[in-house]
Amino acid sequence: MISTQDIPSGTIDEVFKQQDCVELKTEPAETEGELKDLQEMISTQDIPSGTIDEVFKQQDCVELKTEPDGLEEIKETLSTHDLPTAFNIIKRRLEEQNDAKLNIAVTGESGSGKSTFVNGFRGLGEEDKDSAQTGVVETTKKPEVYIHPQFKNVKVWDLPGIGTPNFKAHEYLEQVQFEKYDFFIIIASDRFKECHTQLAEEIKNTGKRFYFVRSKIDFSITAEKRKKNFDRKKTLDAIRKDCENGLRKIGIEDPVVFLVSGWEFGKYDINPLQERLQKELPKHKRHMLMLALPNITMEINEKKRKALEANIAKVAFASAVAAAVPLPGLSVAVDLAIITGELRKYYNVFSLDDESLERLCEKSGKTIEELKSLMKSPLHQDINSSSILTMLGSASRLISEESVKYFVSLIPIIGTVTAGGLSYMTVSRMLRRALDGLADDARKVLMASVQTEEDM
């Protein structure tokens, strides 16, 4: 990890002027000989078609496409702090965002599909490792925590069933330690009952938020298909209206009900549900929720891409400021550890790691080789020093003098040394291309798996 000792206490000129140093403060190598070996490793053999320059040449490099909010935050921080302090502030904000804890409580009557929802939210099937136990009878006797497979600080809690004859909502919330959860998902597999509204009122009194979810929609659709003149949309509207009317009768003034299938989690109301959650969560938890959602719809895929894109400016700034030594073969200095960490996050967010692809293969019937053949990003095979340096080199060559001048006009202090502005722009451009490429790979994999499931 980078500490404040890595950054001199003077101006940005002092940060970047150590151009003749041999030591490289990143993971790949520690000696001059190793650096030369690393330089020789760089090639375009990992690129499936064309050269890596073709991946980047979609622009003439005059237009600087940087996320405005990220730049504004950097400019504001630099206006009131010196460079080392500004770096530490931006780095700390990135870490706080990545470390945000999210605790989701899932409750409802026994057999309503709570455990299936817990698994679906985490992108798991009932037979996958670490999945929640499902069954027709209540299998949860006390709050059970299930950790997200990619984001360990995201926890989904399967709470004991409600609706017993002696059910008391207040005592129930105390029993499950309500204060630890960010929000509650209240699930019913048929009509909502008095026990659901009692629980909702008690949750409301604690200041927490709750959301009504009607589960097992796939079963309801299958049953309705037997009828003549079946209309899918009318059937879903009727189910939703029936649930809402039922909630009004038992005391909920303006109910909103989300229709969900634990077995077909990407269908029905999963997009409206995540949109509602994002609007009502604090900003840092909202970001973590978006990253942790399973990559199961095109809408979620695009929102994940935008959420990651919003951090590019800050990551590029941190990488440029933290590294004072240029890389072999490049005219810029960057911190490879920061870049590598961000790229690995992209892999996890889009479920492109081998473990996630294997789970998808089990559901879709495709082989992992078939799915990987669809992936065309320069980083689709692996994230390593060679592939990263190759992409950085291509991005650096395509930065024009006009772009550097434009960037310096935005944040003069970063551009007081040309290498500083160039480093920021190189990393920013490289991350943006890498993100777009991996997001596109994820879309292709998703489309292939959905098509296969529909054909089965």
Kinemage of the C-alpha trace (Angstrom):
@kinemage 1
@onewidth
@group {chain A} dominant
@subgroup {mainchain}
@vectorlist {calphas} color= white
{ca met a 1} P 0.000 0.000 0.000
{ca ile a 2} L 1.074 3.578 -0.580
{ca ser a 3} L 1.775 5.726 2.431
{ca thr a 4} L 2.229 9.431 2.813
{ca gln a 5} L 5.976 8.846 2.944
{ca asp a 6} L 5.940 7.975 -0.732
{ca ile a 7} L 5.023 11.561 -1.596
{ca pro a 8} L 7.416 14.466 -1.052
{ca ser a 9} L 6.106 17.435 0.894
{ca gly a 10} L 6.909 19.955 -1.813
{ca thr a 11} L 5.304 20.750 -5.151
{ca ile a 12} L 4.299 18.394 -7.908
{ca asp a 13} L 7.598 19.208 -9.629
{ca glu a 14} L 9.372 17.413 -6.799
{ca val a 15} L 7.042 14.455 -7.177
{ca phe a 16} L 7.859 13.882 -10.832
{ca lys a 17} L 11.431 15.157 -11.175
{ca gln a 18} L 13.083 11.885 -10.115
{ca gln a 19} L 13.255 10.715 -13.712
{ca asp a 20} L 16.696 9.124 -13.434
{ca cys a 21} L 15.836 6.833 -10.520
{ca val a 22} L 16.148 3.107 -11.021
{ca glu a 23} L 13.847 1.951 -8.250
{ca leu a 24} L 10.244 1.282 -9.250
{ca lys a 25} L 7.760 1.434 -6.380
{ca thr a 26} L 5.310 -1.095 -7.723
{ca glu a 27} L 4.875 -4.851 -7.714
{ca pro a 28} L 6.332 -5.926 -11.072
{ca ala a 29} L 10.079 -5.558 -10.478
{ca glu a 30} L 12.680 -4.248 -8.071
{ca thr a 31} L 15.913 -4.195 -10.022
{ca glu a 32} L 17.058 -2.638 -13.253
{ca gly a 33} L 17.576 -6.068 -14.752
{ca glu a 34} L 14.043 -7.101 -13.919
{ca leu a 35} L 12.727 -3.912 -15.446
{ca lys a 36} L 14.497 -4.689 -18.701
{ca asp a 37} L 13.100 -8.204 -18.671
{ca leu a 38} L 9.649 -6.772 -18.067
{ca gln a 39} L 10.045 -4.388 -20.990
{ca glu a 40} L 10.964 -7.287 -23.288
{ca met a 41} L 7.828 -9.142 -22.177
{ca ile a 42} L 5.541 -6.444 -23.545
{ca ser a 43} L 3.935 -7.522 -26.794
{ca thr a 44} L 0.587 -7.480 -28.545
{ca gln a 45} L 0.228 -11.245 -28.678
{ca asp a 46} L -2.595 -11.191 -26.141
{ca ile a 47} L -4.733 -9.038 -28.433
{ca pro a 48} L -7.202 -11.243 -30.309
{ca ser a 49} L -7.467 -9.150 -33.469
{ca gly a 50} L -5.469 -6.266 -34.903
{ca thr a 51} L -2.974 -4.324 -32.843
{ca ile a 52} L -3.585 -2.713 -29.499
{ca asp a 53} L -3.350 0.686 -31.185
{ca glu a 54} L -6.548 -0.185 -33.042
{ca val a 55} L -8.253 -0.653 -29.694
{ca phe a 56} L -7.457 2.959 -28.802
{ca lys a 57} L -7.588 4.818 -32.117
{ca gln a 58} L -11.311 5.544 -32.013
{ca gln a 59} L -10.409 9.127 -31.138
{ca asp a 60} L -7.867 11.509 -32.593
{ca cys a 61} L -6.897 12.295 -29.018
{ca val a 62} L -7.914 15.947 -29.190
{ca glu a 63} L -10.980 15.462 -27.015
{ca leu a 64} L -10.289 14.723 -23.361
{ca lys a 65} L -13.093 12.575 -21.977
{ca thr a 66} L -12.764 12.671 -18.219
{ca glu a 67} L -15.560 12.192 -15.734
{ca pro a 68} L -16.546 15.765 -14.713
{ca asp a 69} L -17.475 15.030 -11.094
{ca gly a 70} L -14.160 13.332 -10.480
{ca leu a 71} L -12.216 16.277 -11.864
{ca glu a 72} L -14.263 18.751 -9.891
{ca glu a 73} L -13.549 16.900 -6.659
{ca ile a 74} L -9.819 16.835 -7.434
{ca lys a 75} L -9.785 20.538 -8.299
{ca glu a 76} L -11.674 21.418 -5.140
{ca thr a 77} L -9.337 19.346 -2.969
{ca leu a 78} L -6.227 20.852 -4.564
{ca ser a 79} L -7.574 24.365 -4.090
{ca thr a 80} L -7.499 23.999 -0.298
{ca his a 81} L -4.648 21.524 0.287
{ca asp a 82} L -1.092 20.906 -0.839
{ca leu a 83} L -0.426 18.019 -3.209
{ca pro a 84} L 0.500 15.306 -0.653
{ca thr a 85} L -2.569 16.096 1.444
{ca ala a 86} L -4.795 16.162 -1.633
{ca phe a 87} L -3.454 12.769 -2.677
{ca asn a 88} L -4.170 11.274 0.751
{ca ile a 89} L -7.705 12.703 0.759
{ca ile a 90} L -8.551 11.275 -2.672
{ca lys a 91} L -6.931 7.936 -1.821
{ca arg a 92} L -8.849 7.760 1.468
{ca arg a 93} L -12.149 8.471 -0.294
{ca leu a 94} L -11.506 5.672 -2.756
{ca glu a 95} L -10.699 3.281 0.089
{ca glu a 96} L -13.779 4.296 2.069
{ca gln a 97} L -15.919 3.694 -0.993
{ca asn a 98} L -14.401 0.255 -1.555
{ca asp a 99} L -14.706 -0.629 2.140
{ca ala a 100} L -18.326 0.482 2.560
{ca lys a 101} L -20.279 -2.129 4.505
{ca leu a 102} L -23.743 -3.168 3.366
{ca asn a 103} L -26.032 -5.377 5.473
{ca ile a 104} L -29.295 -6.490 3.849
{ca ala a 105} L -32.022 -8.253 5.842
{ca val a 106} L -34.402 -10.634 4.051
{ca thr a 107} L -37.522 -11.635 5.998
{ca gly a 108} L -40.984 -13.064 5.440
{ca glu a 109} L -43.130 -16.083 6.187
{ca ser a 110} L -41.700 -19.589 6.218
{ca gly a 111} L -41.500 -21.039 2.710
{ca ser a 112} L -41.914 -17.652 1.002
{ca gly a 113} L -38.608 -17.905 -0.862
{ca lys a 114} L -36.338 -15.906 1.448
{ca ser a 115} L -33.322 -18.179 1.001
{ca thr a 116} L -33.796 -18.341 -2.756
{ca phe a 117} L -33.823 -14.526 -2.868
{ca val a 118} L -30.625 -14.437 -0.785
{ca asn a 119} L -28.934 -16.726 -3.302
{ca gly a 120} L -30.255 -14.854 -6.329
{ca phe a 121} L -29.048 -11.513 -5.000
{ca arg a 122} L -25.548 -12.949 -4.677
{ca gly a 123} L -25.635 -14.580 -8.121
{ca leu a 124} L -25.692 -18.122 -6.719
{ca gly a 125} L -27.809 -21.204 -7.283
{ca glu a 126} L -29.046 -23.441 -4.483
{ca glu a 127} L -26.296 -26.015 -5.143
{ca asp a 128} L -23.431 -23.534 -5.358
{ca lys a 129} L -20.820 -23.298 -2.654
{ca asp a 130} L -21.866 -21.051 0.266
{ca ser a 131} L -25.468 -20.822 -0.952
{ca ala a 132} L -28.330 -20.459 1.523
{ca gln a 133} L -30.255 -23.647 2.281
{ca thr a 134} L -33.676 -23.715 0.639
{ca gly a 135} L -36.710 -25.907 1.330
{ca val a 136} L -40.477 -26.056 1.562
{ca val a 137} L -40.318 -25.765 5.352
{ca glu a 138} L -38.595 -23.140 7.440
{ca thr a 139} L -34.857 -23.820 7.407
{ca thr a 140} L -33.768 -20.620 9.188
{ca lys a 141} L -34.015 -20.670 12.996
{ca lys a 142} L -31.810 -17.636 13.654
{ca pro a 143} L -30.314 -14.875 11.494
{ca glu a 144} L -27.902 -16.487 9.033
{ca val a 145} L -25.341 -14.298 7.298
{ca tyr a 146} L -24.250 -14.949 3.721
{ca ile a 147} L -21.248 -13.055 2.393
{ca his a 148} L -21.100 -11.852 -1.197
{ca pro a 149} L -18.671 -14.014 -3.215
{ca gln a 150} L -16.792 -11.016 -4.684
{ca phe a 151} L -17.402 -8.257 -2.128
{ca lys a 152} L -16.784 -9.545 1.376
{ca asn a 153} L -18.137 -6.394 3.044
{ca val a 154} L -21.586 -7.004 1.499
{ca lys a 155} L -23.646 -9.339 3.686
{ca val a 156} L -27.147 -10.669 3.056
{ca trp a 157} L -28.977 -11.925 6.162
{ca asp a 158} L -31.603 -14.652 5.970
{ca leu a 159} L -33.870 -13.947 8.964
{ca pro a 160} L -36.188 -16.438 10.720
{ca gly a 161} L -39.707 -16.714 9.335
{ca ile a 162} L -42.546 -14.543 10.595
{ca gly a 163} L -46.276 -15.247 10.807
{ca thr a 164} L -46.454 -17.717 13.675
{ca pro a 165} L -49.590 -17.463 15.901
{ca asn a 166} L -47.606 -15.713 18.643
{ca phe a 167} L -45.694 -13.407 16.287
{ca lys a 168} L -44.913 -9.982 17.777
{ca ala a 169} L -43.111 -7.626 15.433
{ca his a 170} L -41.372 -5.598 18.150
{ca glu a 171} L -39.945 -8.665 19.842
{ca tyr a 172} L -38.940 -10.089 16.467
{ca leu a 173} L -36.879 -7.022 15.569
{ca glu a 174} L -35.112 -7.131 18.905
{ca gln a 175} L -34.435 -10.826 18.427
{ca val a 176} L -32.791 -10.323 15.010
{ca gln a 177} L -30.885 -7.169 16.143
{ca phe a 178} L -32.535 -4.800 13.674
{ca glu a 179} L -29.966 -2.038 14.180
{ca lys a 180} L -27.269 -3.860 12.199
{ca tyr a 181} L -29.183 -3.819 8.883
{ca asp a 182} L -29.234 -1.051 6.269
{ca phe a 183} L -32.689 -2.047 4.976
{ca phe a 184} L -35.210 -4.892 5.012
{ca ile a 185} L -36.680 -6.925 2.149
{ca ile a 186} L -40.121 -8.225 3.229
{ca ile a 187} L -41.074 -11.216 1.069
{ca ala a 188} L -44.438 -12.878 0.456
{ca ser a 189} L -45.099 -15.707 -1.988
{ca asp a 190} L -48.827 -14.972 -2.182
{ca arg a 191} L -50.825 -12.150 -0.603
{ca phe a 192} L -49.304 -9.954 2.057
{ca lys a 193} L -50.813 -10.503 5.496
{ca glu a 194} L -51.176 -8.641 8.753
{ca cys a 195} L -47.849 -9.972 10.004
{ca his a 196} L -46.106 -8.251 7.079
{ca thr a 197} L -47.663 -4.863 7.815
{ca gln a 198} L -47.016 -5.213 11.558
{ca leu a 199} L -43.366 -5.811 10.794
{ca ala a 200} L -43.273 -2.932 8.300
{ca glu a 201} L -44.698 -0.524 10.893
{ca glu a 202} L -42.152 -1.578 13.493
{ca ile a 203} L -39.300 -1.234 10.985
{ca lys a 204} L -40.577 2.231 10.081
{ca asn a 205} L -40.557 3.204 13.757
{ca thr a 206} L -36.867 2.292 13.974
{ca gly a 207} L -36.015 4.670 11.121
{ca lys a 208} L -35.027 1.854 8.775
{ca arg a 209} L -36.363 1.346 5.242
{ca phe a 210} L -38.268 -1.700 3.988
{ca tyr a 211} L -39.357 -2.995 0.585
{ca phe a 212} L -42.197 -5.378 -0.265
{ca val a 213} L -41.252 -8.184 -2.660
{ca arg a 214} L -43.753 -10.653 -4.105
{ca ser a 215} L -41.733 -13.791 -4.810
{ca lys a 216} L -42.205 -16.935 -6.936
{ca ile a 217} L -43.575 -14.941 -9.871
{ca asp a 218} L -42.344 -17.619 -12.263
{ca phe a 219} L -44.744 -20.107 -10.638
{ca ser a 220} L -47.646 -17.670 -10.972
{ca ile a 221} L -46.887 -17.059 -14.651
{ca thr a 222} L -46.664 -20.792 -15.351
{ca ala a 223} L -50.070 -21.329 -13.740
{ca glu a 224} L -51.695 -18.478 -15.692
{ca lys a 225} L -50.299 -19.718 -19.011
{ca arg a 226} L -52.781 -22.573 -18.901
{ca lys a 227} L -55.631 -20.123 -19.303
{ca lys a 228} L -56.962 -18.948 -22.655
{ca asn a 229} L -55.990 -15.471 -23.867
{ca phe a 230} L -52.976 -15.385 -21.552
{ca asp a 231} L -51.321 -11.952 -21.511
{ca arg a 232} L -48.043 -11.768 -19.585
{ca lys a 233} L -48.146 -8.021 -18.913
{ca lys a 234} L -51.779 -8.051 -17.795
{ca thr a 235} L -51.063 -10.998 -15.519
{ca leu a 236} L -48.119 -9.220 -13.861
{ca asp a 237} L -50.105 -5.997 -13.490
{ca ala a 238} L -52.957 -7.930 -11.892
{ca ile a 239} L -50.622 -9.656 -9.409
{ca arg a 240} L -49.016 -6.348 -8.468
{ca lys a 241} L -52.351 -4.563 -8.083
{ca asp a 242} L -53.730 -7.394 -5.962
{ca cys a 243} L -50.730 -7.168 -3.624
{ca glu a 244} L -50.979 -3.383 -3.386
{ca asn a 245} L -54.714 -3.483 -2.674
{ca gly a 246} L -54.153 -6.105 -0.015
{ca leu a 247} L -51.542 -3.938 1.685
{ca arg a 248} L -53.888 -0.922 1.604
{ca lys a 249} L -56.597 -2.941 3.325
{ca ile a 250} L -54.261 -3.787 6.187
{ca gly a 251} L -52.908 -0.305 6.755
{ca ile a 252} L -50.199 0.604 4.192
{ca glu a 253} L -51.247 3.896 2.570
{ca asp a 254} L -49.128 4.005 -0.605
{ca pro a 255} L -47.596 0.547 -1.103
{ca val a 256} L -45.031 -0.317 -3.772
{ca val a 257} L -44.595 -4.009 -4.554
{ca phe a 258} L -41.738 -5.512 -6.575
{ca leu a 259} L -42.328 -8.781 -8.429
{ca val a 260} L -39.326 -11.108 -8.301
{ca ser a 261} L -38.438 -14.701 -9.115
{ca gly a 262} L -35.552 -16.171 -7.165
{ca trp a 263} L -34.969 -18.723 -9.926
{ca glu a 264} L -35.121 -16.151 -12.749
{ca phe a 265} L -33.603 -13.240 -10.899
{ca gly a 266} L -32.910 -11.138 -13.988
{ca lys a 267} L -36.578 -10.971 -14.994
{ca tyr a 268} L -39.555 -8.993 -13.739
{ca asp a 269} L -38.887 -6.128 -11.266
{ca ile a 270} L -35.235 -6.552 -10.313
{ca asn a 271} L -34.293 -3.351 -12.203
{ca pro a 272} L -37.002 -1.169 -10.555
{ca leu a 273} L -36.052 -2.637 -7.163
{ca gln a 274} L -32.363 -1.778 -7.499
{ca glu a 275} L -33.270 1.701 -8.786
{ca arg a 276} L -35.401 2.322 -5.695
{ca leu a 277} L -32.655 1.034 -3.396
{ca gln a 278} L -30.055 3.244 -5.053
{ca lys a 279} L -32.179 6.365 -4.647
{ca glu a 280} L -32.658 5.807 -0.925
{ca leu a 281} L -29.247 4.537 0.190
{ca pro a 282} L -26.381 6.840 1.242
{ca lys a 283} L -23.965 7.563 -1.608
{ca his a 284} L -21.127 5.259 -0.532
{ca lys a 285} L -23.503 2.341 0.157
{ca arg a 286} L -25.323 3.034 -3.112
{ca his a 287} L -22.047 2.559 -4.987
{ca met a 288} L -21.321 -0.722 -3.220
{ca leu a 289} L -24.834 -2.020 -3.900
{ca met a 290} L -24.407 -1.341 -7.608
{ca leu a 291} L -21.095 -3.188 -7.757
{ca ala a 292} L -22.422 -6.156 -5.768
{ca leu a 293} L -25.596 -6.757 -7.802
{ca pro a 294} L -25.356 -9.818 -10.066
{ca asn a 295} L -24.627 -8.883 -13.664
{ca ile a 296} L -27.905 -10.312 -14.975
{ca thr a 297} L -29.525 -7.555 -17.059
{ca met a 298} L -28.271 -5.098 -19.674
{ca glu a 299} L -29.499 -2.225 -17.504
{ca ile a 300} L -27.444 -3.393 -14.528
{ca asn a 301} L -24.421 -3.940 -16.765
{ca glu a 302} L -24.555 -0.349 -17.999
{ca lys a 303} L -25.076 1.073 -14.513
{ca lys a 304} L -22.092 -0.884 -13.268
{ca arg a 305} L -19.995 0.578 -16.061
{ca lys a 306} L -21.069 4.118 -15.194
{ca ala a 307} L -20.443 3.557 -11.480
{ca leu a 308} L -16.890 2.410 -12.199
{ca glu a 309} L -16.341 5.155 -14.762
{ca ala a 310} L -17.105 7.787 -12.118
{ca asn a 311} L -13.925 6.800 -10.259
{ca ile a 312} L -11.499 6.924 -13.185
{ca ala a 313} L -10.451 10.532 -12.604
{ca lys a 314} L -9.581 9.850 -8.957
{ca val a 315} L -7.780 6.588 -9.692
{ca ala a 316} L -5.741 8.229 -12.474
{ca phe a 317} L -4.830 11.115 -10.172
{ca ala a 318} L -3.711 8.746 -7.395
{ca ser a 319} L -1.679 6.629 -9.798
{ca ala a 320} L 0.047 9.639 -11.361
{ca val a 321} L 0.930 11.320 -8.072
{ca ala a 322} L 1.995 8.193 -6.204
{ca ala a 323} L 4.643 7.107 -8.750
{ca ala a 324} L 7.729 9.260 -9.209
{ca val a 325} L 9.652 6.952 -11.533
{ca pro a 326} L 8.889 6.413 -15.226
{ca leu a 327} L 8.201 2.883 -16.454
{ca pro a 328} L 10.497 1.250 -19.020
{ca gly a 329} L 9.457 2.043 -22.545
{ca leu a 330} L 7.022 4.760 -21.439
{ca ser a 331} L 7.363 8.505 -21.072
{ca val a 332} L 5.131 8.574 -17.999
{ca ala a 333} L 5.318 7.505 -14.368
{ca val a 334} L 2.424 5.501 -12.950
{ca asp a 335} L 1.735 3.265 -9.986
{ca leu a 336} L 0.975 -0.187 -11.373
{ca ala a 337} L -0.381 -1.478 -8.053
{ca ile a 338} L -3.207 1.097 -8.093
{ca ile a 339} L -4.052 0.370 -11.738
{ca thr a 340} L -3.941 -3.407 -11.255
{ca gly a 341} L -6.257 -3.201 -8.254
{ca glu a 342} L -8.789 -1.157 -10.216
{ca leu a 343} L -8.722 -3.528 -13.184
{ca arg a 344} L -9.239 -6.574 -10.958
{ca lys a 345} L -12.263 -4.818 -9.494
{ca tyr a 346} L -13.671 -4.503 -13.043
{ca tyr a 347} L -13.303 -8.277 -13.463
{ca asn a 348} L -15.161 -8.971 -10.215
{ca val a 349} L -17.909 -6.416 -10.818
{ca phe a 350} L -18.728 -7.877 -14.249
{ca ser a 351} L -18.359 -11.498 -13.011
{ca leu a 352} L -15.660 -12.296 -15.569
{ca asp a 353} L -13.464 -14.242 -13.158
{ca asp a 354} L -13.237 -17.997 -13.711
{ca glu a 355} L -15.338 -18.902 -10.665
{ca ser a 356} L -18.223 -16.686 -11.800
{ca leu a 357} L -17.989 -17.944 -15.390
{ca glu a 358} L -18.106 -21.552 -14.177
{ca arg a 359} L -21.312 -20.832 -12.220
{ca leu a 360} L -22.796 -19.268 -15.342
{ca cys a 361} L -21.807 -22.331 -17.371
{ca glu a 362} L -23.729 -24.574 -14.999
{ca lys a 363} L -26.873 -22.490 -15.478
{ca ser a 364} L -26.580 -21.924 -19.227
{ca gly a 365} L -25.138 -25.265 -20.338
{ca lys a 366} L -22.241 -23.580 -22.158
{ca thr a 367} L -18.588 -24.388 -21.592
{ca ile a 368} L -16.168 -21.868 -20.147
{ca glu a 369} L -14.231 -22.003 -23.433
{ca glu a 370} L -17.369 -20.952 -25.330
{ca leu a 371} L -17.929 -17.982 -23.039
{ca lys a 372} L -14.293 -16.904 -23.126
{ca ser a 373} L -14.287 -17.064 -26.935
{ca leu a 374} L -16.807 -14.191 -26.891
{ca met a 375} L -14.473 -11.949 -24.898
{ca lys a 376} L -12.350 -9.600 -27.019
{ca ser a 377} L -10.925 -7.120 -24.506
{ca pro a 378} L -7.107 -6.895 -24.491
{ca leu a 379} L -7.332 -7.920 -20.835
{ca his a 380} L -9.746 -10.818 -21.286
{ca gln a 381} L -7.138 -13.531 -20.744
{ca asp a 382} L -5.401 -12.127 -17.699
{ca ile a 383} L -4.468 -8.944 -15.890
{ca asn a 384} L -0.705 -8.873 -15.698
{ca ser a 385} L 2.135 -6.375 -15.912
{ca ser a 386} L 2.781 -7.111 -19.562
{ca ser a 387} L -0.788 -6.487 -20.750
{ca ile a 388} L -1.177 -3.383 -18.584
{ca leu a 389} L 2.090 -1.839 -19.784
{ca thr a 390} L 1.173 -2.567 -23.389
{ca met a 391} L -2.137 -0.732 -23.015
{ca leu a 392} L -0.480 2.150 -21.166
{ca gly a 393} L 2.116 2.455 -23.926
{ca ser a 394} L -0.527 2.651 -26.623
{ca ala a 395} L -2.574 5.155 -24.632
{ca ser a 396} L 0.519 7.297 -24.051
{ca arg a 397} L 1.417 7.389 -27.751
{ca leu a 398} L -2.040 8.592 -28.636
{ca ile a 399} L -2.089 11.590 -26.280
{ca ser a 400} L -1.710 14.741 -28.364
{ca glu a 401} L -0.094 18.016 -27.379
{ca glu a 402} L -3.482 19.705 -27.670
{ca ser a 403} L -4.944 17.294 -25.116
{ca val a 404} L -2.125 17.994 -22.671
{ca lys a 405} L -2.654 21.740 -23.001
{ca tyr a 406} L -6.390 21.327 -22.491
{ca phe a 407} L -5.848 19.248 -19.379
{ca val a 408} L -3.340 21.756 -17.970
{ca ser a 409} L -5.980 24.453 -18.408
{ca leu a 410} L -8.335 22.380 -16.236
{ca ile a 411} L -5.938 21.600 -13.397
{ca pro a 412} L -2.764 23.707 -13.736
{ca ile a 413} L -0.978 22.229 -10.721
{ca ile a 414} L -1.061 18.724 -12.227
{ca gly a 415} L 0.370 20.040 -15.452
{ca thr a 416} L 3.222 22.081 -14.025
{ca val a 417} L 5.376 19.154 -15.066
{ca thr a 418} L 4.406 17.776 -18.454
{ca ala a 419} L 4.981 14.235 -17.232
{ca gly a 420} L 2.430 14.757 -14.482
{ca gly a 421} L -0.385 15.774 -16.801
{ca leu a 422} L 0.614 13.155 -19.361
{ca ser a 423} L 0.659 10.431 -16.716
{ca tyr a 424} L -2.830 11.331 -15.513
{ca met a 425} L -4.226 11.402 -19.032
{ca thr a 426} L -2.542 8.133 -20.010
{ca val a 427} L -3.967 6.235 -17.044
{ca ser a 428} L -7.383 7.838 -17.487
{ca arg a 429} L -7.565 6.883 -21.145
{ca met a 430} L -6.254 3.371 -20.517
{ca leu a 431} L -8.752 2.682 -17.703
{ca arg a 432} L -11.634 3.995 -19.771
{ca arg a 433} L -10.751 1.711 -22.688
{ca ala a 434} L -10.231 -1.250 -20.379
{ca leu a 435} L -13.561 -0.625 -18.651
{ca asp a 436} L -15.486 -0.292 -21.913
{ca gly a 437} L -13.864 -3.452 -23.271
{ca leu a 438} L -14.618 -5.574 -20.201
{ca ala a 439} L -18.175 -4.204 -19.952
{ca asp a 440} L -18.702 -5.167 -23.591
{ca asp a 441} L -17.321 -8.658 -22.904
{ca ala a 442} L -19.758 -8.982 -20.007
{ca arg a 443} L -22.670 -7.961 -22.247
{ca lys a 444} L -21.728 -10.606 -24.822
{ca val a 445} L -21.453 -13.304 -22.157
{ca leu a 446} L -24.779 -12.251 -20.654
{ca met a 447} L -26.555 -12.276 -24.029
{ca ala a 448} L -25.187 -15.721 -24.837
{ca ser a 449} L -26.234 -17.178 -21.491
{ca val a 450} L -29.726 -15.650 -21.620
{ca gln a 451} L -30.264 -16.933 -25.170
{ca thr a 452} L -29.179 -20.411 -24.097
{ca glu a 453} L -31.536 -20.420 -21.085
{ca glu a 454} L -34.483 -19.347 -23.244
{ca asp a 455} L -33.741 -22.143 -25.718
{ca met a 456} L -33.581 -24.793 -22.999
